[in-house]
Amino acid sequence: MHKIDIELVEMTMDVMKYAIDRISASNRHIGHPKTAQELKALVGETITQKGIGGEVAFNLWKKHLMNANVSIDHPRHLAFVPASPTRAAIMFDLVTSASSIHGAYWMEGAGGIFCENEAMKWMVSLTGLPEGAFGVFTSGGTAANLSAIVTAREYWRSLNKKNKNEKGLILTSIGAHSSVKTMAKVVDADVLYVETEDRMHASNLQSKIDSLTENQRKRLFAIVATAGTTNAGIIDDLEGIAVVCKKEKLWFHVDAAYGGGALLADSVKHLFVGIEDADSITIDPHKWLFSPYDCGAIIYKNPELAKRAHEQEGSYLDIFKDEGSQGFNPADYQIQLTRRVRGLPLWFSLAMHGTDRYKQAVERGIELAQIAGKLIEEMPHVELVREPSLSCVLYRRIGWYPEDYTEWTYENHRKGFALVTPTKWKKEDTFETVSRFCFINPDTTENDIKIILDSMV
Ligand SMILES: *Cc1c(COP(=O)(O)O)cnc(C)c1O
């Protein structure tokens, strides 16, 4: 073999070994950021005219760069919404890359898109949406929410010529994810909030609608409810909100980016009643369905409306719509054209493990939150801020000021022990700084929780 071929074979083996080691490791580093200057000082110039060679570059990655990333799948990483992709999904993520599939159109990606659609059918079945509902995988919850709101806005404008020149308005609650505001900026819509971070009830929503000016009411086209708030795991009154949306003729979007995985869990499924009446639903498999980054999903009750909003036209694209290439074109239902078949790792992992294993893994996250809640009640130095909801637990360390939480977080992270970050919870008119757990990884143990709580004494 030529020298270059041998080098490539060796490189491939090294990379595979690294991947296997990484996903088999029982004792991962949490990882800690360094500044760009520090990293530059460690690795020097890496992009050169001649190249520094694969071995050198890979060693720099392993020695200096990898550890400057936080391992979001560490069992004591309980901050933000962590992740815990299955080994099967990670390995198939490698397969997805190696297969070089263009996932925009059936003509080029039929095999991959077929698999994505099998996984999607299962996800749609969890929502209880009626026959005909379907969805596509997106880069994440933000892209999914944006795709849904563009669809809703275009539909609204198609209903009445007068809406064409109007700036749209969306109502949601302050418990909604920050991406709702961001995507409203992108579509140039206004957002108004129902003033609760707790469960948004239909009556709160109705009062808010009733309080709008005539002009605002005319511009209102969509309601965004949250099924599993990112901060506290709260599920809005979906059943009641669905009724309000129907009566007021508004698009009903449910953001279940984080909480959607819990549709699998018999213990909490009843909290989602009403989701089957949604016009669109966001679910992130890279959060609670154990997929690697990135993998979100948007599901529509009527995919035809999404197609009207998102289908791209261009002379170079006509071929994809010819006979013979007939099939499902993911590009038609969300904002992206060229796309990775990012639902493929989820498909493989589901196929391998079966949906029961997924159900058990999600139930374990909910159980861990209940266990944490009980431990917190038993320990004198901490107390619950509210009952655990889904897999989120908000609690306070009695007597701590905001800076104590911050210091404790940094100290634990520095030591490589745990990553648990503070958040804020609204109490009357002020925001209190509290501590928060979010459980996703089924390998987190009761002892992990206990030693984290003990470290707050
Ligand atoms: C995480 C999250 C999002 C954003 O999803 P990304 O995948 O990070 O883009 C949106 N909504 C909710 C409720 C979330 O928890």
The ligand as a Tripos MOL2 file, in Angstrom:
@<TRIPOS>MOLECULE
LIG
   15    15     1     0     0
SMALL
NO_CHARGES

@<TRIPOS>ATOM
      1 C1        -34.1240   22.8870   24.8490 C.3       1 LIG1
      2 C2        -35.4170   23.4880   24.5310 C.ar      1 LIG1
      3 C3        -35.6090   24.1960   23.3380 C.ar      1 LIG1
      4 C4        -34.4950   24.4640   22.3740 C.3       1 LIG1
      5 O1        -34.0670   23.3100   21.7820 O.3       1 LIG1
      6 P1        -32.6210   23.2110   21.0670 P.3       1 LIG1
      7 O2        -32.5580   21.8030   20.6610 O.co2     1 LIG1
      8 O3        -31.6230   23.6030   22.1110 O.co2     1 LIG1
      9 O4        -32.6330   24.1730   19.9310 O.co2     1 LIG1
     10 C5        -36.8790   24.6600   23.0660 C.ar      1 LIG1
     11 N1        -37.8820   24.4720   23.9250 N.ar      1 LIG1
     12 C6        -37.7350   23.8110   25.0960 C.ar      1 LIG1
     13 C7        -38.9160   23.6190   25.9880 C.3       1 LIG1
     14 C8        -36.4890   23.2970   25.4310 C.ar      1 LIG1
     15 O5        -36.3380   22.6480   26.6030 O.3       1 LIG1
@<TRIPOS>BOND
     1     1     2 1
     2     2     3 ar
     3     2    14 ar
     4     3     4 1
     5     3    10 ar
     6     4     5 1
     7     5     6 1
     8     6     7 2
     9     6     8 1
    10     6     9 1
    11    10    11 ar
    12    11    12 ar
    13    12    13 1
    14    12    14 ar
    15    14    15 1
@<TRIPOS>SUBSTRUCTURE
     1 LIG1         1 GROUP 0 **** ****
